Amino acid sequence: MKKKGLYTIGVVARMYDIHPQTLRLYEREGLLKPSRTEGNTRLYSEEDLERLEFILFLTRELGVNLAGVDIILNMKEQLEELQKQIDQLFEFIQTELSKVYEGEDLRKAIVSVPKRKVMKLDDIIPSKKAGR
């Protein structure tokens, strides 16, 4: 298993060319939630950095304000959860259909079901890998 890195606020600020106060603002606004050490030092995980990259993409490239970023992040999380539920439902349906039609040649079925191509959110909104 690959060990995940943890980064302090100063390191993250330098990596993304932003002021540490901006990171603190993002945390106050609830956009980022870094973990804390016993000494209360912020530690940013790889997941936090990916979220920060998305925030910076929205603000720098698309000009979205922080209220808009909050709405978009919430919608993105809801979409990801819905995608998981759709994937689980699709797997369940496939499993149940395979039980019902076990041993039968489904190519002779009245309706053929083509393989599906599901577009993921990452296909629509590219992830920026800044400074890594």
MIDO-81312 format. One record per atom (N, C-alpha, C): residue number from 1; residue in three letters; atom name; x, y, z. Coordinates in steps of 0.1 Angstrom, whole numbers. Atoms other than C-alpha are relative to their C-alpha. Layout:
! residues N
num / residu / atome / east / north / up
NUM / ALA / CA / X / Y / Z
...
//
This chain:
! residues 132
num / residu / atome / east / north / up
1 / MET / N / 8 / -12 / 0
1 / MET / CA / 0 / 0 / 0
1 / MET / C / 9 / 12 / 0
2 / LYS / N / -7 / -12 / 2
2 / LYS / CA / 13 / 34 / -10
2 / LYS / C / -2 / 9 / 13
3 / LYS / N / 1 / -9 / -12
3 / LYS / CA / 20 / 57 / 20
3 / LYS / C / -4 / 14 / -5
4 / LYS / N / 5 / -13 / 3
4 / LYS / CA / 1 / 89 / 18
4 / LYS / C / 7 / 11 / 7
5 / GLY / N / -8 / -11 / -6
5 / GLY / CA / 19 / 122 / 24
5 / GLY / C / -10 / 9 / 8
6 / LEU / N / 7 / -10 / -7
6 / LEU / CA / 8 / 148 / 49
6 / LEU / C / 9 / 13 / -1
7 / TYR / N / -8 / -12 / 2
7 / TYR / CA / 18 / 184 / 43
7 / TYR / C / -5 / 11 / 9
8 / THR / N / 3 / -12 / -8
8 / THR / CA / 19 / 215 / 65
8 / THR / C / -5 / 11 / -8
9 / ILE / N / 6 / -11 / 7
9 / ILE / CA / 2 / 247 / 57
9 / ILE / C / 10 / 8 / -9
10 / GLY / N / -11 / -7 / 7
10 / GLY / CA / 35 / 264 / 47
10 / GLY / C / 4 / -7 / -13
11 / VAL / N / -4 / 8 / 12
11 / VAL / CA / 44 / 236 / 23
11 / VAL / C / -11 / 1 / -11
12 / VAL / N / 11 / -1 / 9
12 / VAL / CA / 10 / 236 / 7
12 / VAL / C / -1 / 14 / -6
13 / ALA / N / 1 / -14 / 6
13 / ALA / CA / 10 / 274 / 3
13 / ALA / C / 11 / 2 / -10
14 / ARG / N / -11 / -1 / 10
14 / ARG / CA / 44 / 272 / -15
14 / ARG / C / -3 / -9 / -12
15 / MET / N / 3 / 9 / 12
15 / MET / CA / 33 / 242 / -37
15 / MET / C / -10 / 7 / -9
16 / TYR / N / 11 / -5 / 9
16 / TYR / CA / 2 / 261 / -50
16 / TYR / C / 1 / 15 / -1
17 / ASP / N / -2 / -14 / 2
17 / ASP / CA / 16 / 297 / -48
17 / ASP / C / -12 / 8 / 5
18 / ILE / N / 11 / -7 / -6
18 / ILE / CA / -11 / 309 / -24
18 / ILE / C / 4 / 4 / 14
19 / HIS / N / -4 / -4 / -14
19 / HIS / CA / -9 / 327 / 10
19 / HIS / C / -6 / -10 / 10
20 / PRO / N / 6 / 8 / -11
20 / PRO / CA / -14 / 306 / 41
20 / PRO / C / -13 / 5 / 5
21 / GLN / N / 13 / -6 / -5
21 / GLN / CA / -42 / 330 / 51
21 / GLN / C / -12 / -5 / -9
22 / THR / N / 10 / 4 / 9
22 / THR / CA / -61 / 319 / 20
22 / THR / C / -4 / -15 / 3
23 / LEU / N / 4 / 13 / -4
23 / LEU / CA / -59 / 283 / 31
23 / LEU / C / -8 / 0 / 13
24 / ARG / N / 8 / -1 / -13
24 / ARG / CA / -71 / 293 / 66
24 / ARG / C / -14 / 5 / -3
25 / LEU / N / 13 / -5 / 4
25 / LEU / CA / -100 / 312 / 49
25 / LEU / C / -8 / -12 / -6
26 / TYR / N / 7 / 11 / 5
26 / TYR / CA / -109 / 281 / 29
26 / TYR / C / -5 / -10 / 11
27 / GLU / N / 4 / 9 / -12
27 / GLU / CA / -110 / 261 / 62
27 / GLU / C / -11 / 7 / 7
28 / ARG / N / 11 / -7 / -7
28 / ARG / CA / -131 / 288 / 79
28 / ARG / C / -13 / -1 / -8
29 / GLU / N / 12 / 0 / 8
29 / GLU / CA / -156 / 287 / 50
29 / GLU / C / -5 / -15 / -2
30 / GLY / N / 4 / 14 / 0
30 / GLY / CA / -157 / 249 / 53
30 / GLY / C / 3 / -7 / -13
31 / LEU / N / -4 / 6 / 13
31 / LEU / CA / -142 / 242 / 19
31 / LEU / C / 11 / -10 / 1
32 / LEU / N / -10 / 10 / -3
32 / LEU / CA / -112 / 224 / 33
32 / LEU / C / 0 / -4 / 14
33 / LYS / N / 0 / 5 / -14
33 / LYS / CA / -109 / 203 / 64
33 / LYS / C / 12 / -8 / 3
34 / PRO / N / -12 / 8 / -3
34 / PRO / CA / -73 / 194 / 71
34 / PRO / C / 0 / -6 / 14
35 / SER / N / -1 / 6 / -13
35 / SER / CA / -65 / 171 / 100
35 / SER / C / 9 / 9 / 9
36 / ARG / N / -9 / -8 / -10
36 / ARG / CA / -47 / 185 / 131
36 / ARG / C / 8 / -10 / 8
37 / THR / N / -9 / 7 / -10
37 / THR / CA / -18 / 173 / 152
37 / THR / C / -5 / 3 / 14
38 / GLU / N / 3 / -3 / -13
38 / GLU / CA / -20 / 172 / 189
38 / GLU / C / 4 / 15 / 4
39 / GLY / N / -4 / -14 / -2
39 / GLY / CA / -2 / 206 / 188
39 / GLY / C / -8 / 10 / -9
40 / ASN / N / 9 / -8 / 8
40 / ASN / CA / -30 / 219 / 165
40 / ASN / C / 5 / 5 / -13
41 / THR / N / -6 / -4 / 13
41 / THR / CA / -8 / 221 / 134
41 / THR / C / -9 / -7 / -11
42 / ARG / N / 8 / 5 / 12
42 / ARG / CA / -28 / 217 / 101
42 / ARG / C / 8 / -10 / -8
43 / LEU / N / -7 / 10 / 8
43 / LEU / CA / -19 / 186 / 81
43 / LEU / C / -9 / -3 / -12
44 / TYR / N / 8 / 2 / 12
44 / TYR / CA / -32 / 184 / 45
44 / TYR / C / 4 / -13 / -7
45 / SER / N / -2 / 13 / 7
45 / SER / CA / -36 / 149 / 29
45 / SER / C / 0 / 2 / -15
46 / GLU / N / 0 / 0 / 14
46 / GLU / CA / -34 / 140 / -7
46 / GLU / C / -15 / 3 / -5
47 / GLU / N / 14 / -3 / 3
47 / GLU / CA / -73 / 141 / -8
47 / GLU / C / -3 / 15 / 2
48 / ASP / N / 1 / -14 / -2
48 / ASP / CA / -71 / 176 / 7
48 / ASP / C / 6 / 8 / -12
49 / LEU / N / -7 / -6 / 11
49 / LEU / CA / -47 / 186 / -21
49 / LEU / C / -8 / -1 / -12
50 / GLU / N / 9 / 1 / 12
50 / GLU / CA / -70 / 173 / -48
50 / GLU / C / -12 / 9 / 1
51 / ARG / N / 11 / -9 / -2
51 / ARG / CA / -99 / 192 / -33
51 / ARG / C / 5 / 15 / -2
52 / LEU / N / -5 / -13 / 1
52 / LEU / CA / -77 / 223 / -31
52 / LEU / C / 2 / 3 / -15
53 / GLU / N / -2 / -2 / 15
53 / GLU / CA / -67 / 219 / -68
53 / GLU / C / -13 / 3 / -7
54 / PHE / N / 13 / -3 / 6
54 / PHE / CA / -104 / 218 / -77
54 / PHE / C / -5 / 14 / 4
55 / ILE / N / 4 / -14 / -5
55 / ILE / CA / -111 / 249 / -56
55 / ILE / C / 8 / 10 / -8
56 / LEU / N / -8 / -10 / 7
56 / LEU / CA / -82 / 267 / -73
56 / LEU / C / -4 / 1 / -15
57 / PHE / N / 4 / 0 / 14
57 / PHE / CA / -94 / 256 / -107
57 / PHE / C / -13 / 8 / -2
58 / LEU / N / 13 / -8 / 1
58 / LEU / CA / -129 / 270 / -100
58 / LEU / C / 2 / 15 / 2
59 / THR / N / -2 / -15 / -2
59 / THR / CA / -116 / 303 / -86
59 / THR / C / 9 / 6 / -10
60 / ARG / N / -10 / -6 / 9
60 / ARG / CA / -86 / 309 / -108
60 / ARG / C / -4 / 0 / -15
61 / GLU / N / 2 / 2 / 14
61 / GLU / CA / -97 / 295 / -141
61 / GLU / C / -15 / 4 / -4
62 / LEU / N / 14 / -3 / 4
62 / LEU / CA / -135 / 299 / -140
62 / LEU / C / -6 / 12 / 7
63 / GLY / N / 5 / -12 / -7
63 / GLY / CA / -138 / 329 / -117
63 / GLY / C / -12 / -1 / 9
64 / VAL / N / 11 / 3 / -9
64 / VAL / CA / -162 / 313 / -93
64 / VAL / C / 3 / 6 / 14
65 / ASN / N / -2 / -5 / -14
65 / ASN / CA / -166 / 330 / -59
65 / ASN / C / -1 / -11 / 10
66 / LEU / N / 0 / 11 / -10
66 / LEU / CA / -164 / 311 / -26
66 / LEU / C / -13 / -6 / 3
67 / ALA / N / 13 / 5 / -2
67 / ALA / CA / -201 / 308 / -22
67 / ALA / C / -4 / -10 / -11
68 / GLY / N / 2 / 9 / 11
68 / GLY / CA / -203 / 293 / -57
68 / GLY / C / 8 / -13 / 1
69 / VAL / N / -8 / 11 / -2
69 / VAL / CA / -174 / 270 / -49
69 / VAL / C / -6 / -10 / 10
70 / ASP / N / 6 / 9 / -10
70 / ASP / CA / -192 / 257 / -18
70 / ASP / C / -12 / -7 / -6
71 / ILE / N / 11 / 6 / 6
71 / ILE / CA / -223 / 250 / -38
71 / ILE / C / 4 / -11 / -10
72 / ILE / N / -6 / 10 / 10
72 / ILE / CA / -203 / 232 / -66
72 / ILE / C / 6 / -12 / 7
73 / LEU / N / -6 / 11 / -7
73 / LEU / CA / -184 / 211 / -41
73 / LEU / C / -11 / -9 / 6
74 / ASN / N / 12 / 8 / -5
74 / ASN / CA / -217 / 200 / -24
74 / ASN / C / -7 / -8 / -11
75 / MET / N / 6 / 7 / 11
75 / MET / CA / -232 / 192 / -57
75 / MET / C / 9 / -11 / -6
76 / LYS / N / -10 / 10 / 5
76 / LYS / CA / -200 / 173 / -68
76 / LYS / C / -1 / -12 / 10
77 / GLU / N / 1 / 11 / -9
77 / GLU / CA / -202 / 152 / -36
77 / GLU / C / -13 / -8 / -1
78 / GLN / N / 13 / 6 / 2
78 / GLN / CA / -239 / 145 / -42
78 / GLN / C / 0 / -8 / -13
79 / LEU / N / -1 / 7 / 13
79 / LEU / CA / -232 / 135 / -78
79 / LEU / C / 8 / -13 / 2
80 / GLU / N / -9 / 11 / -2
80 / GLU / CA / -204 / 112 / -67
80 / GLU / C / -7 / -11 / 8
81 / GLU / N / 8 / 10 / -8
81 / GLU / CA / -227 / 95 / -41
81 / GLU / C / -11 / -6 / -9
82 / LEU / N / 11 / 6 / 9
82 / LEU / CA / -255 / 91 / -67
82 / LEU / C / 7 / -10 / -10
83 / GLN / N / -7 / 9 / 9
83 / GLN / CA / -229 / 76 / -91
83 / GLN / C / 3 / -13 / 6
84 / LYS / N / -2 / 13 / -7
84 / LYS / CA / -220 / 50 / -65
84 / LYS / C / -12 / -8 / 1
85 / GLN / N / 13 / 7 / -2
85 / GLN / CA / -256 / 42 / -59
85 / GLN / C / -5 / -6 / -14
86 / ILE / N / 3 / 5 / 14
86 / ILE / CA / -262 / 38 / -97
86 / ILE / C / 8 / -12 / -3
87 / ASP / N / -9 / 11 / 3
87 / ASP / CA / -232 / 16 / -100
87 / ASP / C / -4 / -13 / 8
88 / GLN / N / 4 / 11 / -8
88 / GLN / CA / -244 / -6 / -71
88 / GLN / C / -13 / -6 / -5
89 / LEU / N / 13 / 5 / 6
89 / LEU / CA / -279 / -8 / -86
89 / LEU / C / 3 / -8 / -13
90 / PHE / N / -3 / 6 / 13
90 / PHE / CA / -265 / -17 / -120
90 / PHE / C / 6 / -14 / 3
91 / GLU / N / -6 / 13 / -4
91 / GLU / CA / -243 / -45 / -104
91 / GLU / C / -11 / -10 / 5
92 / PHE / N / 11 / 9 / -6
92 / PHE / CA / -274 / -58 / -85
92 / PHE / C / -8 / -5 / -11
93 / ILE / N / 9 / 4 / 11
93 / ILE / CA / -295 / -59 / -117
93 / ILE / C / 7 / -10 / -8
94 / GLN / N / -8 / 10 / 8
94 / GLN / CA / -267 / -77 / -136
94 / GLN / C / 0 / -13 / 7
95 / THR / N / 0 / 12 / -8
95 / THR / CA / -264 / -102 / -108
95 / THR / C / -13 / -8 / 0
96 / GLU / N / 13 / 6 / 0
96 / GLU / CA / -301 / -108 / -106
96 / GLU / C / -4 / -6 / -14
97 / LEU / N / 2 / 5 / 14
97 / LEU / CA / -304 / -111 / -144
97 / LEU / C / 8 / -13 / -3
98 / SER / N / -8 / 12 / 3
98 / SER / CA / -276 / -136 / -145
98 / SER / C / -5 / -12 / 7
99 / LYS / N / 7 / 11 / -7
99 / LYS / CA / -294 / -157 / -119
99 / LYS / C / -12 / -5 / -7
100 / VAL / N / 12 / 3 / 8
100 / VAL / CA / -326 / -156 / -139
100 / VAL / C / 3 / -7 / -13
101 / TYR / N / -3 / 6 / 13
101 / TYR / CA / -311 / -164 / -172
101 / TYR / C / 13 / -9 / 0
102 / GLU / N / -12 / 8 / -1
102 / GLU / CA / -283 / -187 / -160
102 / GLU / C / -1 / -11 / -10
103 / GLY / N / -1 / 11 / 10
103 / GLY / CA / -272 / -210 / -188
103 / GLY / C / -7 / 3 / -13
104 / GLU / N / 6 / -3 / 13
104 / GLU / CA / -293 / -193 / -215
104 / GLU / C / 8 / 9 / -8
105 / ASP / N / -7 / -9 / 10
105 / ASP / CA / -279 / -176 / -246
105 / ASP / C / -7 / 13 / -1
106 / LEU / N / 7 / -13 / 0
106 / LEU / CA / -288 / -140 / -240
106 / LEU / C / 2 / 8 / -14
107 / ARG / N / -1 / -7 / 13
107 / ARG / CA / -277 / -131 / -276
107 / ARG / C / -13 / -2 / -8
108 / LYS / N / 13 / 2 / 7
108 / LYS / CA / -311 / -145 / -287
108 / LYS / C / -12 / 7 / 7
109 / ALA / N / 10 / -7 / -7
109 / ALA / CA / -330 / -122 / -263
109 / ALA / C / -7 / 10 / -10
110 / ILE / N / 8 / -10 / 8
110 / ILE / CA / -357 / -99 / -278
110 / ILE / C / 7 / 13 / 0
111 / VAL / N / -6 / -12 / -1
111 / VAL / CA / -339 / -69 / -265
111 / VAL / C / 15 / -2 / 4
112 / SER / N / -14 / 1 / -4
112 / SER / CA / -301 / -67 / -265
112 / SER / C / 4 / 12 / 9
113 / VAL / N / -4 / -11 / -9
113 / VAL / CA / -285 / -47 / -237
113 / VAL / C / 15 / 2 / -3
114 / PRO / N / -14 / -3 / 3
114 / PRO / CA / -253 / -31 / -249
114 / PRO / C / 8 / 4 / 13
115 / LYS / N / -8 / -5 / -11
115 / LYS / CA / -224 / -24 / -226
115 / LYS / C / -1 / 15 / 2
116 / ARG / N / 2 / -15 / -2
116 / ARG / CA / -228 / 10 / -210
116 / ARG / C / 13 / 7 / 2
117 / LYS / N / -11 / -9 / -2
117 / LYS / CA / -204 / 38 / -210
117 / LYS / C / -5 / 11 / 8
118 / VAL / N / 4 / -10 / -9
118 / VAL / CA / -208 / 60 / -180
118 / VAL / C / 10 / 11 / 1
119 / MET / N / -9 / -11 / -1
119 / MET / CA / -193 / 94 / -180
119 / MET / C / 2 / 4 / 14
120 / LYS / N / -4 / -4 / -14
120 / LYS / CA / -175 / 102 / -147
120 / LYS / C / 1 / 15 / 0
121 / LEU / N / -1 / -14 / -2
121 / LEU / CA / -174 / 137 / -133
121 / LEU / C / 14 / 4 / -4
122 / ASP / N / -13 / -4 / 4
122 / ASP / CA / -136 / 137 / -138
122 / ASP / C / 2 / 1 / -15
123 / ASP / N / -1 / -2 / 15
123 / ASP / CA / -142 / 133 / -176
123 / ASP / C / -5 / 14 / -4
124 / ILE / N / 6 / -12 / 3
124 / ILE / CA / -162 / 165 / -175
124 / ILE / C / 9 / 12 / 5
125 / ILE / N / -8 / -10 / -7
125 / ILE / CA / -141 / 186 / -151
125 / ILE / C / 14 / -5 / 3
126 / PRO / N / -14 / 6 / -2
126 / PRO / CA / -103 / 179 / -154
126 / PRO / C / 6 / 4 / 13
127 / SER / N / -8 / -3 / -12
127 / SER / CA / -82 / 177 / -123
127 / SER / C / 13 / 7 / -3
128 / LYS / N / -12 / -7 / 2
128 / LYS / CA / -54 / 202 / -122
128 / LYS / C / 11 / -6 / 10
129 / LYS / N / -11 / 5 / -8
129 / LYS / CA / -21 / 187 / -109
129 / LYS / C / 11 / 10 / 1
130 / ALA / N / -9 / -12 / -1
130 / ALA / CA / -4 / 219 / -99
130 / ALA / C / 12 / -3 / 10
131 / GLY / N / -11 / 1 / -9
131 / GLY / CA / 31 / 216 / -84
131 / GLY / C / 3 / -14 / 5
132 / ARG / N / -3 / 14 / -5
132 / ARG / CA / 31 / 178 / -80
132 / ARG / C / 6 / -8 / -11
//
